Amino acid sequence: MVMYFKSETVLDFLLRNGKVYTLRKHKRKKTGKDWITLGKLGPEDPLPPLREKIADVIIKEIGLVDLATFKVFSLGKEEPLTLQQFVNESSFSNVDSWVEAYRFFAGKKTTQAWLYEVTLLKIHGFEGG
């Protein structure tokens, strides 16, 4: 199941650094080896999502994020993690800007998110913005 990146900044970070942490509105049905492409920027975006494979990746679920406390609840961990632990590899300078950007796509009143680690395997000839 393809993973769409709506933020070119986040996609560019992944392509340049080999790994990115990303917040998602829904829990993925499939993790592990997959592929990514650029998605629609919003409901009013007249352009359809790009269908071209940009890269092969490994997707790993980290956990469910409570956006009020920035705590990350991860299976197998007794104590929750903090979103701050992942911000340096998110393409954002701080947790507040990361959550603000996430809510731009997911909805301003969104109270939770799923955190995933995306690791680059192979780029497929895409030239990012």
C-alpha positions as CSV (number, residue, x, y, z in Angstrom):
1,M,0.0,0.0,0.0
2,V,1.7,3.2,-1.2
3,M,2.6,6.0,1.2
4,Y,1.8,9.4,-0.1
5,F,3.8,12.5,0.9
6,K,1.8,15.7,0.8
7,S,4.7,17.8,2.0
8,E,7.5,18.2,-0.4
9,T,9.7,19.4,2.5
10,V,9.3,16.1,4.3
11,L,9.8,14.1,1.1
12,D,12.9,16.1,0.3
13,F,14.2,15.4,3.8
14,L,13.7,11.7,3.4
15,L,15.4,11.7,-0.1
16,R,18.4,13.7,1.2
17,N,18.9,12.0,4.6
18,G,17.7,8.5,4.1
19,K,15.2,8.5,7.0
20,V,12.3,10.6,8.2
21,Y,9.7,10.4,11.0
22,T,6.2,11.2,9.7
23,L,2.8,11.7,11.4
24,R,-0.2,10.0,9.8
25,K,-4.0,10.3,10.5
26,H,-4.7,6.6,10.1
27,K,-3.0,3.4,11.3
28,R,-1.5,1.6,8.3
29,K,-2.6,-1.9,7.5
30,K,0.8,-2.7,6.1
31,T,4.3,-1.9,7.3
32,G,7.6,-3.1,6.1
33,K,8.9,-2.8,2.5
34,D,6.7,-0.4,0.4
35,W,7.0,2.6,-2.0
36,I,6.3,6.3,-1.8
37,T,5.0,9.0,-4.1
38,L,3.8,12.7,-3.9
39,G,0.1,13.0,-2.8
40,K,-2.4,15.8,-3.3
41,L,-1.6,18.9,-1.3
42,G,-5.2,19.3,-0.1
43,P,-8.9,18.7,-1.0
44,E,-8.9,21.8,-3.2
45,D,-5.7,20.8,-5.1
46,P,-6.8,20.4,-8.7
47,L,-3.9,18.1,-9.5
48,P,-4.3,14.3,-9.0
49,P,-1.7,12.5,-6.8
50,L,1.5,11.6,-8.6
51,R,1.3,7.9,-9.6
52,E,5.0,7.6,-10.3
53,K,7.1,5.6,-7.8
54,I,9.6,8.0,-6.2
55,A,11.4,5.5,-4.0
56,D,11.3,2.1,-2.3
57,V,11.2,2.4,1.5
58,I,10.8,0.5,4.8
59,I,8.0,1.7,6.9
60,K,8.0,1.0,10.7
61,E,5.2,1.9,13.1
62,I,6.5,3.7,16.1
63,G,3.2,4.3,17.9
64,L,0.1,6.4,18.6
65,V,0.7,10.0,19.5
66,D,-1.5,12.0,21.9
67,L,-1.2,15.5,20.3
68,A,-2.2,17.2,23.6
69,T,0.7,15.8,25.6
70,F,3.1,14.9,22.7
71,K,3.4,11.4,24.2
72,V,4.0,8.4,21.9
73,F,2.4,5.2,23.0
74,S,4.3,2.3,21.6
75,L,3.6,-1.4,21.8
76,G,6.1,-3.2,24.0
77,K,7.1,0.0,25.9
78,E,6.0,0.4,29.5
79,E,6.6,4.2,29.5
80,P,5.5,6.4,26.6
81,L,8.1,8.1,24.5
82,T,7.9,11.8,23.6
83,L,7.5,13.3,20.2
84,Q,10.5,15.5,20.9
85,Q,12.7,12.4,20.6
86,F,11.9,12.2,16.9
87,V,11.7,15.8,15.8
88,N,15.3,16.1,14.6
89,E,14.6,13.6,11.9
90,S,11.1,14.9,11.0
91,S,12.2,17.8,8.8
92,F,10.8,20.3,11.3
93,S,12.7,22.5,13.7
94,N,10.4,21.8,16.7
95,V,7.4,19.7,17.8
96,D,4.9,22.6,17.6
97,S,5.6,23.3,13.9
98,W,5.5,19.6,13.2
99,V,2.1,19.2,14.7
100,E,0.9,22.4,13.1
101,A,1.9,21.1,9.7
102,Y,0.3,17.7,10.4
103,R,-3.0,19.4,11.4
104,F,-3.0,21.4,8.2
105,F,-3.5,18.1,6.3
106,A,-5.3,16.1,9.0
107,G,-7.6,18.7,10.4
108,K,-7.1,21.5,13.0
109,K,-9.0,19.6,15.7
110,T,-7.2,16.3,15.3
111,T,-6.2,14.9,18.7
112,Q,-4.0,12.0,17.8
113,A,-1.7,10.7,15.0
114,W,0.3,7.6,14.1
115,L,4.0,8.0,14.1
116,Y,6.1,6.1,11.5
117,E,9.7,5.8,10.7
118,V,10.3,5.7,6.9
119,T,13.8,4.5,5.7
120,L,14.9,5.0,2.1
121,L,16.0,1.9,0.2
122,K,16.2,3.1,-3.5
123,I,15.3,6.3,-5.4
124,H,13.6,5.8,-8.7
125,G,14.7,8.7,-10.9
126,F,12.6,11.4,-9.3
127,E,14.0,14.9,-9.1
128,G,12.5,16.6,-6.0
129,G,11.4,20.2,-5.7
